[in-house]
């Protein structure tokens, strides 16, 4: 790799870095660190380590069912629903009768347009803990779902 190619690689890596694409940026920084210009090599190695640290920070430690549930709630708020559902299902594997997990799955399924799944999980949540009926009635996240689907009958019967 020549000096010009090293500079191009470093610039490309910086663009990736600023776009928060740390895995891609790290690889390009590592390539740039092998170039002939010592100052660019040094800076590229430093930036590659920064990428590594940021990648480690982005990986949450999810060990328990409650960790999966809490992480899923954050994903629901970001509307990353498929990913949230995966974490909720993992939480249910350890605690199949966790009413709050069924409640969150009801919301997730409803937001995904699966009103039957939303109804099924909400019914289970209410069967496990009747107070979930009142919570869902007053939950702004459920407001639109109550208007559209079969949850209305379940929550207001």
N, C-alpha and C positions, 0 to 999 in steps of 0.2 A: 504494500500500500504506500503510495506516495504522499507527500505533504498536502497536495491539493485534495486528494481523495480523503485523507484523514480529516481535513477541515470540513469537507462536505458531510462526512459521516457524523462529525461532532455537531454540526448545525442541525442535521436531521434528527439526531438524538435529542437535542434541546427542544425542538418542536414537539416531539413525542412526549418529552418530560413535562412540558408546559400544558400539554393536552391530557395529562394525568394517565398516559398509557405507559406505566412504569415498566412492565415486563418487556415490551418492545424497545423502549428507550434503553433499558439496561443492556440488551443484546447489542444495540448499535454503539453504545458507549464502550462496551468491551471490545468491539471491533476497532473503534477509533483509538483505544488505548494502545493498540499494537503498532501504531504509525510511528514515523520517524521524528516528529516534533515533540520534544520532551515535555514542554509546557502543556500541549494539547493532550498528550498521553496521561500526564498527571491529573489534569482536570477531568478527563474522561473517567479515570479510575475512581476519583472522588464522587462524581455524579452516578456512576454505576452502583457504588455503595449506598448513596442516598436512595436510589431506586429500590435497592434491596430492602432497606429499612422501611420504606413506604409500603412495599408489597407485604412485608411482615405485619405491619400495623393494620392493613386492610383486612387481614384474615382474623375474624373474631374467634375467640375460643368458645366453642359451643360443645358442652360436655353433657349437660343434663337435659331432661325433657323441658324443664322450666327455661333453660337457656334457649332451646329451640323455639319455644313459645314467644319469649320476649323478643328474640331476633325477628321472628315472623311478624309480630305486631309492627315493628319498624318497617319491614318490607311492605306490609299492607299500606302503611301511611305513604310510602313512596310509590305505591301502586305497582309494585313488582310482585304481582299476585301469584304467578306460577311458582316462583321461588318461595314465596311465603307459604303456599300450600305444602310444598315439600317439607318444610321445617315443621309445620303443624302436624303433618302425618307422622313424622319421626317422633314428635312429642306424644302422639297417641299410641305409638308402639309401646312405650314404657308406661303410659297412664291412659288406658282406653276409656276410663270414666272421668276424665278431667273435663268438667262442664265448661270451664273457660276456654279450653282448646276447641271444643265443639262449637262454642259461640263464635270464636274467631274463624273457624272453618265455614260456618254458616255465612258470615260476612264475605269471606273470600269467594266462596262458590257463587253467591249472589252477585258480587261485583264482576265475576267472570261470565255472568249470564246464565248460570246453571241454577235455576230457581228450585228445581226438585232437590238438588243436592243441598242448597241453602235451607230448604224446608226440613229435610231429613236431619241435618246437623243441629238446626235450631230446636227441633222437637226433642232430640236427644239431650241437648243442653238444658231444656226446660224440665224434662223428665228427671234429670240428675239434680237440678237446682231450680225450683219454680221461680225464684226471684229473677231469673234470666228473662222471663217474659216481660216484666216491667222495665228491666234495663234496656232491652231491645226496643221497646215502644218509645223510649226517650232518647235513644242513641241516634245522634244526627247521621252517623254513618249508615244506619238502616233506613232512614227516612225515605229515600228514593226507592229502595227495595220493597218497602211496605206498600208503596203506591202501585208498584208494578206486578208483584207476584203473589203467590199463595201464602206468603208470610203474614199477610194482613189477617187472614182467617185464623191462623195459628196464634198470633199475638193478641188479637182482640176478641177471642172467643171466651 
